Amino acid sequence: MARRLDSFPTQNGSRYPWDEWLDGNAWELIPGEDFHSKSTTLRSNAQLQARKRNGRARSRAVTNDGREAVVIQFVRD
């Protein structure tokens, strides 16, 4: 049965470790292991998270040894 809430629930943090991934190093992220969305969605979210940190995210879809990956790197503005 439906129930009325006193307030809208807050989200408990991010699904992904953006502080770690956006530390300035280049990170290779593997679909299904490191993230569970479309690669294009992850790349867009990386841009949004980078803007929150006063920078931008470089990103590229790559294929290494026959497996797909996304490489991201934070660049401070």
N, C-alpha and C positions, 0 to 999 in steps of 0.2 A: 504494500500500500504506500502511496506517496506520502511524504511528510514535509512539513514546512521547516525551513532552517532560519535561524536567527540572523545569519550573515552568509555571504557568498564565500566558499572555501578558497583559501589561498594555495598556491602551488608551492611545493617544498623544493625549490631549487630547480636546476636544469637537468635535463635528461643526460647531457653530455658534459665532460670535464673541460669546458671552454677555457678556463683560466690556464690549464695545463697546455691545451692544444694551441692557444694563442700566446705562447711565451716568447715568440720570435724565432723559434726553430722551425724547420720544415718537418711536417708530420705526414706520413703515409697512412691513410685510414682505409681499412678494408670493409666493404659492405658485408653485413651479416655478423661481423666480429666487433667492429668498432662503432658502427652506426646501423640503424634499422629503418632508414628512410631512403627515398630516391637520392641518387648522387647530386642531382640538381638542387634538391631541397636542402641537403647538407651544405652545399656551397653557398646558397642564399642565406642560410642561417649563420654561416661563418661570417659573412659580410655584416649582417645585423649585429652579431656579437662583437665584431671588431670595432664597429662604429661606437658601441657603448664604451669601448676602451680607448677612444680617441685615435683610431687608426683604421686600417683597411686590411682585408684578407686577400692575399694572392691565392688562387686555387686553380687546379688543373686536374682533369680526369686523365688517368694514365693506365696503361696495361703493362705489367711486369710479369714475366714468366707465365703468360697466359691468364693471369688473373687481373681483374679490374680493381682499381683503387682510386682514391681521391687524395691529392696532396694539397695541404693548406699551409700557409705561413702568414703570420701577423706582421704588418709593417706599420710602425707608428707614423702618424702624419706630422 
